[in-house]
Amino acid sequence: MKYEKIYRYRMLILLALIALSMGYIKWKYRDVNWEESTRLITPTVMPTSVPQINDKYPLWSLLPYAEKDFVVDRYVEPLVMAIKIEKEANEKLISEEVYEWMRENKIATESHKLIFEIE
C-alpha cells in the first residue's frame, strides 16, 4: 500500500528531485560571473591536402584557368598540369593557348608537361 502511493506520484517525485538539484547547483555557483570567465577558443591547425606553393606548383594560385574549349583545373604531379577538353577540340591550339597563358605569368613553358583529358 505504501508503494502504490509512491508509484502513483512517481512523476511528481521525479520533478521535485530535478528542481532540488537545479536549486542546489544555482546556490553553489551563485557568485560566479559567467561573462568574465569565458575562454577564447584557439583553432586547431589541421594539415591540408593542398600542395605547398613553390617551384613545383608555380601556377597553383591561378587555377582553374578556363577558356572556350578547355579548362586547366589542377596539377597531376609537380610541373604536370591536367587539361580537360571537349572531344572535337584541337590539342595543338589549346596547348599554344596554355603556353601563352604561362608566358603571361612569367613561367617557363619548357618546364611544364600538359596532359589532356577528354570530358
C-alpha positions in Angstrom: 0.0 0.0 0.0 2.9 2.3 0.7 4.4 1.7 -2.6 1.2 2.3 -4.5 1.3 6.0 -3.4 4.9 6.3 -4.4 4.2 4.7 -7.8 1.2 6.9 -8.3 3.2 10.1 -7.8 6.4 9.0 -9.4 6.4 11.8 -12.0 5.9 14.4 -9.3 8.7 12.9 -7.2 11.0 13.0 -10.2 10.2 16.6 -11.0 10.8 17.5 -7.3 14.2 15.8 -7.4 15.1 17.7 -10.6 14.0 21.0 -9.1 16.0 20.4 -5.9 19.2 19.5 -7.9 18.8 22.7 -10.0 18.3 24.8 -6.9 21.4 23.2 -5.3 23.5 23.9 -8.5 22.3 27.5 -8.6 23.1 28.1 -5.0 26.6 26.5 -5.4 27.5 28.7 -8.4 25.7 31.9 -7.2 29.0 34.0 -7.1 30.4 33.1 -10.5 30.4 35.8 -13.1 30.0 33.9 -16.4 30.7 36.8 -18.7 34.2 37.3 -17.3 35.1 33.6 -17.2 34.7 32.9 -20.9 37.7 31.5 -22.5 39.0 32.1 -26.0 38.9 29.1 -28.3 42.1 28.6 -30.1 41.7 26.9 -33.5 43.5 23.7 -34.1 45.8 23.7 -37.1 44.9 20.9 -39.5 47.2 19.7 -42.2 45.9 20.5 -45.7 45.9 18.3 -48.8 46.7 21.3 -51.0 50.4 21.2 -52.1 52.5 24.0 -50.9 53.0 26.7 -53.5 56.6 26.6 -54.6 58.7 26.0 -57.7 57.0 22.6 -58.3 53.5 24.2 -58.5 54.0 27.8 -59.7 50.5 28.3 -61.2 48.5 26.8 -58.3 47.0 30.1 -57.2 45.8 30.9 -60.7 43.9 27.6 -61.2 41.4 26.9 -62.6 42.0 28.6 -65.9 39.2 28.2 -68.4 38.7 29.2 -72.0 36.0 28.2 -74.6 37.1 24.6 -75.3 39.2 23.7 -72.3 39.8 24.0 -68.5 43.2 23.8 -66.8 42.0 22.7 -63.4 44.8 21.0 -61.4 48.3 19.7 -61.2 48.5 15.9 -61.5 52.2 15.8 -60.4 54.8 18.5 -59.9 55.0 20.5 -63.1 52.4 18.3 -64.8 49.0 20.0 -65.5 45.8 18.3 -66.4 43.6 20.0 -69.1 40.0 18.9 -69.6 39.0 19.3 -73.3 35.9 18.6 -75.4 36.0 15.7 -77.9 36.4 17.8 -81.0 38.9 20.3 -79.6 42.3 20.8 -81.2 45.0 19.8 -78.7 47.7 21.8 -80.6 45.8 25.1 -80.5 44.9 24.5 -76.8 48.5 23.8 -75.9 49.5 27.0 -77.6 46.9 29.0 -75.6 48.0 27.4 -72.4 51.7 28.1 -73.1 50.7 31.8 -73.9 49.0 32.0 -70.5 52.1 30.6 -68.9 54.3 33.2 -70.6 51.9 36.0 -69.4 52.5 34.7 -65.8 56.3 34.5 -66.3 56.5 30.7 -66.2 58.9 28.8 -68.5 56.9 26.8 -70.9 59.5 24.1 -71.2 59.2 23.3 -67.5 55.6 22.1 -67.7 54.1 19.0 -69.2 50.4 19.1 -70.4 48.1 16.1 -70.1 44.8 16.2 -72.0 41.7 14.6 -70.5 38.5 14.3 -72.7 35.3 15.3 -70.8 
